[in-house]
Amino acid sequence: MDALTLISCDCHAGASPETYREYLEADLRAPYDASIADRAGLVRRAAEVIGGGPMSDDGDDRRSALTGRWTAERRLAELDRDRIAAEVIFPQPAGRAAPPFYNFFGHPWDPSRPELAAAGCRAYNRWLADFCAGSPEPDRHAGLALIGIVDDVEAAVAEVEWARRAGLRGIVLRSQPLSSTGWHDPRFEPLWDVCEALQMPIHTHGGEGLELGDHPGSRSIFFTEVCWFAHRIFWHLLWSGVLERHPGLRLVFTEQFADWVPGVLDRLDIQYAGTVSSMTLSDALTMKPSDYWRRQCSVGASFMSRAECELRHEIGVSTILWGSDFPHDEGTWPDTEAALHATFDGVPEPELRAMLGENALRVYGFDRDVVAAHASRVGPSIDEFLV
């Protein structure tokens, strides 16, 4: 069998509350205990952010497959069952498995105390580094550090440096900073410097938006806008010249669909060539926006549809990363094989291999030989797709 290497570039993990507690500074443990004990407060906070209460359960049933959120052995068994050789791990966004003090789609539990959210992100990162390193098969996991609060840029840079030393493979940023008008602010330049120097890709993940209150239509409005917010860092770093100054910096846009890419690139290219940009850009950019996209960006096309697959050449085959979204309900798990056939049957072999594994090997620096060994054991045959 000529195995197909499947790398899911969108999986989620989080610790149980009692485990997170041990990773927090001692003086924060009592406030953390109080925050997770206040179930009514958690529901109220969710309603403030997106309206209508919490999005999912906590996955606390230790008999279910959802224990794969925090149990490496169960997680590996689910990856094998889904025929996936390796994975990229994002935080669990909501519920008690989310990072301490940082919950409900990237919003701090207490916006008046961002230092609590920053400490919770550090606790998550340290747990994740131990989780990946302590796994029976550590080379199958690429963990991403959550840099959720960047009020203190120097501290954020230090956290990126720590994450790299700890073996994590990239960072996750909010779609927009809490304390600034946007990522184009020059004060964030040290963050771009360190991510480029250490080859730590920067990720946004679909799921954030403005706080809309618990009003009629709030949740529908939230989900109408939610992916747009996650795209914004591209044009912020593009027009401000960050991508020009940092050609080795890589951006990854995960679980925010992929069909938006061709239209946005066309529009930005037109803007680049038009009167407004010619009056404002000066010599900041030496290439078209679409050229920066192909050089420095990837789209994490989680549970990719057949319609998106048909747009792969306009999106850029070399920029597409596939993901299963384990263990979330909207993803392909636990029926990944059927979903893959629905999307990818008949795609030429080089393109199929690129989108489902080869691009991820390059972006995240997985050990090719190790991943190939797992693929040969669990991966589907390429012949199954070449119909």
N, C-alpha and C positions, 0 to 999 in steps of 0.2 A: 504494500500500500504506500502510495506517495502522499504523505500526510499534509494537510493544510494547517499552517500555524495560525491559531486564533489567539489574539491578544485583546482582551477587553480593556479599552481605555476609559471606561466609566464604571467603576464599582465603588461601593461605599462601605465604610466600617466605622465603628465607634465602640467605646468601652461601656461596660455597665457602670452605673453611678458609684457603686462601692469601689470599683477599680479606679475611676477618675479621681476619686477623693484622695487616693494615695499619691497622685501626681501633682496635686495642688499644694501651694505653700500652706503651712500649718494654720496661719491666721485666717485663711480663706475657707477652711473646711466647714466651719459652723455656718457661715452665710450660704455656702453651697448646699449643705444639708437642708437648710430652711427653704431655699429656692426650689429644690426638686420635690420637697414635701408639699409645697403649695400647688396642688393640682388645679385648683380653681384659678390661681394666678397664672398658671401656664396657659390655660384655656383663654383667659382674658387677654394675655399678651398676644396670643395667636390672632385673636379677633382684632386687636389693634393694628396688627401688621397687614393681614390679608382678608380679614372678615370671616366670620362663620366658624371659628373654633379650630382645633388642631387638624393636621392633615393626615396623620397616620398614628398607629399605635406605637408603643415603645419597643415592641419586639422582645418582651421580657419572658416569653414562654420558652424556657430552656429546653423543652422537648422538640421545638420546631426548628425548621431550617434557618429561621432568622437568627438563631444563635451564631450563625456564620458571621454576623456583624462583629462579634468579639471573640470568637473561638476559631483559632487557625485550623485545627483539624477538621472541623465541620465545614469550614470555608473551602478548604482544599477538596473535600469530597464533592461539594457542589460545583466547583470549577471542573473537576473531572467529569461529573455527570453532564455538564453542559459542553464538554469537549474543548474547554478553554485551557491553553497552555500557560498563560500568564495574565496578570491584571495590573491596572493602575488604580490606586485607592484614593478616593476623595472622602471628606468627612461625611458622617451621617447628618443630614440637615436639620432634623427635628426630633422631638421626643427626648427621652432621658438618655439616649445614646449619643446625642449631639454633644459637641464640646461644651464644657461647663461655662455658664453665663453667656453663651453665644448660640442662639437657637432660632428656630423659625425663619429659615431661609436668609441667614446672614445678618440678622439684626441682633444686637446685644439685648440681653434680657432687661438691663437697666441702662438706657442711653445716657443717663446722667453720670454714670460711672464706667467709662470706657476701659479703665484700668482693670476692672474685673473681667471684661471680655478678653483683654490681652492676656491676662493670666490663664484664662480658660483655654485659649488657643495654644499657649505654651504647654499646658498640661496635655492637651490632645496630641501635639506633635511628639512629645516625649513618650506618651503611650504608644503612638503609631510606630515610632522608630523601634521600640522594644517588641511590638507585635510582629513587625516584619522580620526583624533579626532573629526573633525566637521561634519563628515558624519552622516546622519540619522541612519545608522547602522554601527557604527565604528568597531564592532567586526568581521565584514566580511572582513576587510582589514588588511593585514600584509605588511607594507611599509618597504623598504630596503634603508638604507642610502648609498649615493654614496661617497665613499672615493677615489676619482679619482686621486688625487695628493698626494703623500706620501713623497715628498722631506723632509718635516719636520715631522719626526716620532712622536715626542712629540705632535705636533698639531693634527696628525691623531688619536693618542690614545685619546686625549681630545674629538675629534669629535665622536668617537665610544662611549665614555662614555656619551656624550650629547645625542646621538641618542637613547641609551638605556633608559635614563631618560625620553625622549620625547615619548616613546612608540613604536619606530621602532623595527623591529624584526631581523635584520641582516644587513650586509654590502655588497656592490658591489665594487670589486677591478678591476682595469685594468688587462688584462691577463698578462702583464708584467709592472714593474714600469718604469716610465719615466727616473729616475735618477740613475738606477742601472742595472747591468747585469741580474738580476733576483731576484725572491722572496726568493731564498736560502741565500741571503746576511744576515749575522748575525745581521746587524743593525736593521732589522725589528722584532727582537724578542719581543720587547714591544708590538707590534701590535698583535702578536699571543697570548701573555699573556692576554691582555685585552679581546680579542674575546673569548678565552676559559673561562675566569673568569665570563664574563657577558652572556655567552651562546648566542653569536651573530654569527650565521653561516656566513661563507665567501663565496661569490658568484663570479663566472665569468660568463659572458653572451656572447654568440656567437656574433660576429660583429666587432672584432678588427683585425688588421693586420699591416704589415709594410706599410709605405707610398710608393706607387708605381709610382706616377706621372701619368699624363694624356697621356698615350701612348697606342698603339695598344695592346689589350689583357689585359690591367691593371685590368679592372673590373673582367674579368674571372679568372685571377690569384688571385685576392683578395678573391673571393668566393671559389676558390679551397683550399686556405690556411686558411680561416678565422676560421674554427672550431678547427684546430690543435693548433692555438695560445691559444685558450680558455682552452684547456686541460692542458697546460704546468705546471700550478701551482701545479698540483697533483704530478708530479715527482720531481719538485723543492722542495716541502715541504716533500716529501717522503725521497729522498736520502740524504737531509741535516739533517734528524733526527727530523724535526719539529713535524711531526705526532707522533713520538715516545715520544718526550718530553711533548707533549700536547695531551693526549689521549681524552680529552673532546672537542677538536677543531673539528668543522664540516665544510666540504667543499661541495658546491653545484655547479654543472656544468649545466648551463641552456641554452636551445635552441642551442645545438651543437650536436644534435642527440644522440643516445644511443648505436647504433650498434658497435661503436668503442671500447666499454668497454671490452668485453671478449678478444679480440685480444691484446689490450694493457696490460691487466693484465697477460695474458699468457706470453707475451714477457718480462715483468718486473720480473715475477716470475723466468723465465729462467735466466735472467740477475742476479738476486739475488743469484741463486744457482751456477752461473758460476764463472770462474776463475777471470775475471776482477773485479767483485763486491767483491769477497772474498779477493782480494788484496787491495781494497780501502775502504770498509765499516767498517772494524774493528768491534766494538760492537755497532755501531750506531743503527741498527735495530734488534729487537728481533722477528719479524714476517715477513712472506712473504708480498710483496706488495699487493697481493689480500686480505690479512687479514686486512690490514689498510683500504683498500677500503670499505670492508663490515662493518668495525667498525665505520668509520668516514666520509664516502662520500655518496652523493646522486647525481643522474643524473636527471636534470629537462628535462624530455623527452617530450618537447613541441610537440604538434600535432603528437603524436607517430604513426608510421606506423604499419601495421599488421606484416610485417617482423620483426620489432623491438620487437613487442609483443611476437613473437614466440621465441625470444632470452631471454625472461625475466628471466629464471632460470640461464642462464649463466651470465647475467648482475647482477642479485640479485634482487628478487622481493621486498625485504625490502628497496632497495636503489632507487627505481623508483618513481619519482614525475611527474605527468601529468600537462600539461599547454595548455591553449587555444590560448595564444599570443594575446589576445584582446589588442588593436583594429587593429592589423596589418593584411595586406592582405594575408600573407602566412599562417596564423593560421587557426584555425577551426571556429572562430566567423565569421559570425552569424549562421553557420550551424553546431554547435558543436554536436548536437544529432546524426545527420547522420554520422559524422566522428567517434564518439565514437563506434557506432555499427559496422562500417567498420573495426575498429581495435580490439574491445574487445568482440564481441559476442562469447559466448561459453567458455570464460575464467572462471575457477572455482570461486565461490563467494568470498572466503577468499582472493585470489590473486587480484581479481577485486577491492574489497574494499580497500585493501592495496595501490595499485598503484594510485587509483583515489581520495583517501581522507585520509585514516588512516596514511599513512607515513607522509603526510603533517601536520596532527594534531600533530604528535610527533616532527617533525623538527622545526615547527614554534610556538608551544605553543598556538594554537588557543583554545578558550574555547569550549570544546567538546559539552556541553549542548546547548550553543547558536548556534553553527554551525549546530548541529543536528536539532534544531528547524527550521532553514532556509531550511535545506535539506528536511525536511518533508513537507514543503510548496512548494518548487520549484523542488526538485530533481526527477529524473526518478525512476521508479520502478526497483528494482534489477531483477525482473522476466523478464523484457524486454531483458536482456542480457544473461540469462541462457537458451540458445536454445539447 
